[in-house]
Amino acid sequence: MAKPPLLLRQALRPVLRTLDARIDRRIRRTVGDRTRTVTELRRTVEELRAEVRSLRAGGAPGPGGPPGTADPAADPVVRATVEAIFGPEGRRDRRVDPDRMRMLAAELADLGDPRGAAPRETVIAHRTLVEVENRGVGRIAGSTPNIVGKLAAVPLLRPPNGEILEIGCLYGLFAGALVRQVMRTGHDYRLTLVDPVAPRQLQGGRELREDASGVPITEALVRSNLALAGVDPERTRLCRGLSGDPGVRAAASDRSYGVVVVDGDHTAEGVAADLEWVETITAPGAVVVLDDYGARQWPGVKEATDRHLKRGDGRLEWIGRVATSAFLRAR
């Protein structure tokens, strides 16, 4: 094949150099893109490997966290463990809703909290609930806000002495937790329980269905639970029977109580009778707790309490409400 004329070759040389340069740039750019693609793929593979290592170690990367940062809540073993310790099987759910706990602390502060201790007392009361309930046999009746509210309020309201009366004790676990809270006030304690100790709860003269815990109530179990909670048996007495029984009232009326929990007969008539009795056995400044006040399933508690206070001729005065418990103060 004949070579192009010299003049033509000279004329085409700049064009060929330009084409060669463009081709060279295109090749370099393509190779660079491929290199970047390979680098990105390698980085992705390393991230996936790190995530697998993290999962094997006990959790997925936390939200927004670097690979390898474990989030324990993502581990099914951790979830199952938390469920077993705090979950609702055989009782109410004891896991914490942060918003509800903040609301609970605010309700407690409304009772009177000049030291700003309500958030602290809320957390401590929840710890006490979980520890005592898990240590004992049976359960503490009520929702977590209801129980935490009652326990946390006692140190905040500063009862005048450590004489405690609980009307209706179920398995004795709440009484054990309450003793701890009274001790936080600096008072020594003595505990009086009034309860028929029937195998199943009694309400309005009838026996309720089997308890959610599946455990029958016995006096031996109540006393064992109190001991497991750290309550001194020498400081405890059980007046066995209904709060309206004359013999029970006579046995329990020999003290001026600083803390009284009314959690027995939830009918309006039963609560009214208990309040009349409480008027006569409380020390000045005593804290009186009405359990299940405002609870939809127990309208008699609120009805009787409101009617008693509306009369205005007794010693008991309204302090406030936390969750489904009302708090009164004895003049």
C-alpha positions in Angstrom: 0.0 0.0 0.0 1.4 3.4 -1.0 2.2 5.8 1.8 0.3 9.1 1.9 2.0 12.0 0.4 4.4 13.8 2.8 2.4 17.0 2.8 -0.8 15.0 3.8 1.1 13.2 6.6 2.3 16.5 8.0 -1.1 18.0 7.8 -2.7 15.0 9.6 -0.1 14.8 12.4 -1.7 17.4 14.7 -5.1 15.8 14.2 -3.7 12.3 15.0 -1.9 13.7 18.2 -5.2 15.2 19.3 -7.0 11.9 18.7 -4.3 10.0 20.5 -4.6 12.3 23.5 -8.4 12.0 23.7 -8.2 8.2 23.4 -5.5 8.1 26.2 -7.7 10.3 28.5 -10.7 8.1 27.8 -8.7 5.0 28.7 -7.3 6.5 31.9 -10.8 7.7 32.9 -12.2 4.3 32.3 -9.5 2.6 34.3 -9.9 5.1 37.1 -13.6 4.5 37.3 -13.0 0.8 37.5 -10.4 1.4 40.2 -12.8 3.5 42.2 -15.6 0.9 41.7 -13.3 -1.9 43.0 -12.3 0.3 46.0 -15.9 1.0 46.8 -16.7 -2.7 46.5 -13.8 -3.6 48.8 -15.0 -1.0 51.4 -18.6 -2.4 51.3 -17.3 -5.9 51.7 -15.2 -4.8 54.8 -18.3 -3.1 56.3 -20.4 -6.2 55.8 -17.7 -8.3 57.4 -17.5 -6.0 60.3 -21.3 -6.1 60.7 -21.3 -9.9 60.7 -18.5 -9.9 63.3 -20.6 -7.5 65.4 -23.7 -9.6 65.1 -21.7 -12.7 66.2 -20.3 -10.7 69.1 -23.8 -9.8 70.4 -25.4 -7.0 68.5 -25.9 -5.1 65.3 -24.2 -1.7 64.7 -26.1 1.0 66.7 -28.1 3.6 64.8 -25.6 5.9 63.2 -22.7 4.1 64.8 -19.6 2.8 63.0 -19.5 -0.8 62.0 -18.6 -3.0 64.9 -20.5 -0.9 67.4 -22.9 -3.4 69.0 -26.5 -2.5 69.8 -27.5 -5.0 72.6 -31.2 -4.4 72.0 -30.8 -6.0 68.5 -29.6 -9.3 70.1 -32.4 -11.8 70.5 -30.7 -13.2 73.6 -30.7 -9.8 75.2 -34.3 -9.2 74.2 -35.4 -12.5 75.7 -33.4 -11.9 78.9 -35.0 -8.4 79.4 -38.4 -10.0 78.6 -37.9 -12.7 81.3 -36.8 -10.2 84.0 -39.1 -7.3 83.2 -41.8 -8.7 81.0 -45.5 -9.3 81.7 -45.7 -13.1 82.1 -47.5 -13.9 85.3 -47.8 -10.2 86.3 -47.9 -6.7 84.7 -45.2 -5.5 82.4 -42.3 -3.9 84.4 -40.4 -2.5 81.4 -40.0 1.3 81.5 -41.6 3.7 79.1 -39.3 6.8 79.4 -42.1 9.3 78.6 -44.4 7.7 81.2 -41.7 7.7 83.8 -41.1 11.4 83.2 -44.8 12.0 83.5 -44.9 10.0 86.7 -42.1 12.1 88.2 -44.0 15.2 87.3 -47.2 13.9 89.0 -45.1 13.1 92.1 -43.6 16.6 92.1 -47.1 18.0 92.2 -47.7 16.3 95.5 -45.0 18.6 97.0 -41.3 18.2 96.2 -39.3 21.2 97.4 -36.0 19.3 97.1 -36.6 18.3 93.4 -36.2 14.6 94.3 -39.1 13.2 92.4 -37.1 11.9 89.4 -34.6 10.2 91.7 -37.4 8.7 93.8 -39.2 7.4 90.7 -36.1 5.5 89.5 -35.4 4.1 93.0 -39.0 3.0 93.4 -38.9 1.2 90.1 -35.7 -0.6 91.1 -37.3 -1.6 94.4 -40.5 -2.9 92.6 -38.5 -5.1 90.2 -36.1 -6.4 92.8 -38.7 -7.3 95.4 -41.1 -8.8 92.9 -38.4 -11.0 91.2 -37.1 -12.1 94.6 -40.5 -13.2 96.0 -43.2 -15.7 95.0 -46.4 -14.3 93.4 -46.6 -10.7 92.3 -47.4 -7.1 93.3 -50.9 -6.2 92.1 -51.2 -3.2 89.8 -49.6 -1.5 86.9 -46.0 -0.3 87.0 -47.0 3.4 87.2 -49.5 2.6 90.0 -46.9 0.8 92.1 -44.0 3.1 91.4 -46.1 6.1 92.2 -47.2 4.7 95.6 -43.6 3.7 96.5 -42.0 6.9 95.4 -44.5 9.1 97.1 -43.8 7.9 100.6 -40.3 9.4 101.0 -41.4 12.6 99.3 -44.4 13.1 101.6 -42.3 12.5 104.8 -44.7 10.5 107.1 -44.5 11.4 110.8 -43.4 7.9 111.9 -42.6 4.4 110.7 -45.8 2.7 111.8 -47.2 1.1 108.6 -50.7 -0.3 108.1 -51.6 -2.1 104.9 -55.3 -3.2 104.4 -55.1 -5.9 101.8 -51.6 -7.4 101.3 -52.1 -10.1 98.6 -48.7 -11.9 98.6 -47.0 -9.4 101.0 -44.6 -8.2 98.3 -45.8 -4.6 98.2 -45.5 -4.4 102.0 -41.9 -5.5 101.7 -41.2 -2.8 99.2 -43.1 -0.2 101.2 -41.0 -0.9 104.3 -37.9 -0.1 102.3 -39.3 3.2 101.2 -40.3 4.1 104.7 -36.7 3.3 105.8 -35.6 5.9 103.3 -37.3 8.6 105.4 -35.0 7.8 108.3 -37.8 6.2 110.4 -37.7 2.9 112.1 -40.6 0.7 111.1 -43.3 -1.6 112.4 -45.6 -3.3 109.9 -49.2 -4.3 110.5 -51.1 -6.2 107.8 -54.8 -6.7 107.7 -55.9 -9.5 105.2 -58.1 -12.6 105.3 -55.3 -14.5 103.4 -57.7 -16.5 101.3 -56.2 -18.7 98.6 -57.7 -16.2 96.1 -58.4 -12.5 96.4 -61.8 -11.5 97.8 -63.7 -8.5 96.5 -67.2 -7.5 97.6 -67.6 -10.8 99.4 -66.8 -12.9 96.4 -63.7 -14.9 95.3 -61.9 -13.7 92.2 -60.5 -16.0 89.6 -57.1 -17.5 89.9 -54.3 -14.9 90.2 -52.3 -14.1 87.1 -49.2 -15.5 88.8 -50.9 -18.9 89.3 -49.8 -19.0 93.0 -52.3 -19.6 95.8 -52.1 -17.2 98.7 -51.1 -18.6 102.1 -49.9 -17.1 105.4 -46.6 -19.0 105.2 -46.1 -17.5 101.7 -46.8 -14.0 102.8 -44.4 -14.3 105.7 -41.7 -15.8 103.5 -42.0 -13.0 101.0 -41.7 -10.4 103.7 -38.5 -12.2 104.9 -37.2 -12.4 101.3 -37.7 -8.6 101.1 -35.7 -8.1 104.2 -38.5 -7.3 106.6 -37.8 -8.3 110.2 -40.4 -10.8 111.4 -40.2 -9.3 114.9 -41.4 -6.0 113.5 -44.4 -7.6 111.6 -47.8 -8.7 112.6 -50.6 -10.1 110.5 -54.2 -9.4 111.7 -56.0 -12.1 109.8 -59.5 -11.3 108.7 -61.5 -8.6 106.9 -60.9 -4.9 107.8 -64.5 -4.6 108.9 -64.3 -7.5 111.5 -64.5 -6.1 115.0 -61.8 -8.4 116.3 -59.4 -7.4 113.5 -60.0 -3.7 114.2 -59.5 -4.1 117.9 -56.2 -5.9 117.3 -54.9 -3.3 114.8 -56.2 -0.1 116.5 -53.5 0.1 119.2 -51.1 2.2 117.2 -51.1 5.7 115.5 -50.0 4.9 112.0 -47.8 7.2 109.9 -48.5 5.4 106.6 -51.8 3.6 105.7 -52.5 1.9 102.4 -56.2 1.2 101.8 -56.2 -1.7 99.3 -58.9 -4.0 100.6 -62.6 -4.1 99.7 -62.9 -2.0 96.5 -66.7 -1.5 96.7 -67.9 2.0 97.7 -69.2 0.6 100.9 -66.0 -1.2 101.8 -63.8 1.9 101.0 -66.1 4.2 103.0 -65.9 1.9 106.0 -62.1 1.7 105.8 -61.8 5.5 105.6 -64.0 5.9 108.7 -61.7 3.5 110.6 -58.5 5.2 109.3 -59.7 8.5 110.6 -59.4 7.1 114.1 -56.0 5.3 113.9 -53.7 7.8 112.0 -51.1 10.0 113.6 -51.2 13.8 112.8 -49.5 14.2 109.4 -50.0 10.6 108.4 -50.0 9.7 104.7 -53.0 7.7 103.5 -52.9 6.0 100.2 -56.1 5.0 98.3 -55.2 2.3 95.8 -57.0 2.1 92.4 -58.5 5.6 92.7 -59.8 6.5 89.3 -59.3 3.0 87.9 -62.2 2.2 85.5 -62.7 -1.3 86.9 -63.0 -0.1 90.5 -65.3 3.0 90.4 -66.2 2.5 94.1 -62.8 3.6 95.3 -63.1 7.1 93.8 -66.8 7.4 94.6 -66.3 6.6 98.3 -63.2 8.8 98.7 -64.7 11.8 97.0 -67.8 11.5 99.1 -65.8 11.2 102.3 -63.7 14.3 101.6 -66.7 16.3 100.4 -68.2 16.0 103.8 -65.4 18.1 105.2 -65.9 16.9 108.8 -63.0 14.4 109.0 -59.3 14.6 109.6 -58.3 13.5 106.1 -57.3 16.1 103.5 -56.6 15.7 99.8 -52.9 15.9 98.8 -53.1 14.7 95.1 -53.2 11.9 92.7 -50.4 9.9 91.0 -51.4 7.4 88.3 -54.3 5.5 89.9 -53.6 6.2 93.5 -55.0 9.1 95.7 -52.9 10.5 98.6 -54.5 12.0 101.7 -52.9 13.7 104.8 -54.3 13.3 108.3 -54.7 16.5 110.2 
